[in-house]
Amino acid sequence: MISISELVPNNHLLRKVDAILDLNFVYELVEDKYCLDNGRPSIDPVILVKILLIQRLFGIKSNETNN
């Protein structure tokens, strides 16, 4: 079995960014925006920031499709 991580080259830009960028500060910035005991589980806010970063780095304008 192969993991997705094995498919990404060691010198890929995203690996380099991940090695130097610590986004843990995001949790403190948003902790008062999330309810721990009510509603559905949220998407990890760091993942949301990473998605925006990837969009910017690779020129992805949106997650919508053009029909």
C-alpha positions as CSV (number, residue, x, y, z in Angstrom):
1,M,0.0,0.0,0.0
2,I,1.2,3.5,-0.8
3,S,0.5,6.7,1.1
4,I,-0.1,10.1,-0.6
5,S,2.9,11.4,1.2
6,E,5.1,9.0,-0.7
7,L,3.9,10.4,-4.0
8,V,5.1,13.9,-3.2
9,P,8.8,14.5,-4.0
10,N,11.1,15.4,-1.1
11,N,12.0,18.7,-2.8
12,H,8.4,19.8,-3.6
13,L,7.6,23.4,-2.8
14,L,4.8,22.4,-0.4
15,R,7.2,20.2,1.7
16,K,9.6,23.2,1.9
17,V,6.8,25.5,3.0
18,D,5.5,23.0,5.6
19,A,9.0,22.7,7.0
20,I,9.4,26.4,7.8
21,L,5.8,27.6,8.3
22,D,4.2,27.0,11.7
23,L,0.5,27.7,11.6
24,N,-0.3,26.7,15.1
25,F,-0.9,30.3,16.0
26,V,-4.2,30.1,14.0
27,Y,-5.8,28.0,16.8
28,E,-5.4,30.9,19.3
29,L,-6.8,33.4,16.8
30,V,-10.0,31.4,16.2
31,E,-10.6,29.6,19.5
32,D,-13.5,31.9,20.5
33,K,-15.2,31.3,17.1
34,Y,-15.7,27.6,17.7
35,C,-18.1,25.9,20.1
36,L,-16.7,22.7,21.6
37,D,-20.0,21.2,22.7
38,N,-22.6,22.3,20.2
39,G,-23.1,21.6,16.5
40,R,-21.2,19.6,14.0
41,P,-17.4,19.1,14.2
42,S,-15.6,21.9,12.4
43,I,-13.0,21.7,9.7
44,D,-9.6,22.2,11.2
45,P,-8.8,26.0,10.9
46,V,-5.2,25.3,10.0
47,I,-6.3,23.1,7.1
48,L,-8.5,26.0,5.9
49,V,-5.5,28.3,6.0
50,K,-3.4,25.8,4.1
51,I,-6.0,25.5,1.4
52,L,-6.0,29.2,0.9
53,L,-2.2,29.2,0.8
54,I,-2.1,26.4,-1.8
55,Q,-4.6,28.4,-3.9
56,R,-2.4,31.4,-3.8
57,L,0.9,29.6,-4.5
58,F,-0.5,27.7,-7.5
59,G,-2.8,30.3,-8.9
60,I,-6.0,28.4,-8.2
61,K,-8.7,31.1,-8.4
62,S,-11.6,29.0,-6.9
63,N,-12.9,25.6,-6.1
64,E,-15.9,26.2,-8.3
65,T,-16.1,24.7,-11.8
66,N,-16.8,26.8,-14.9
67,N,-19.8,25.4,-16.7
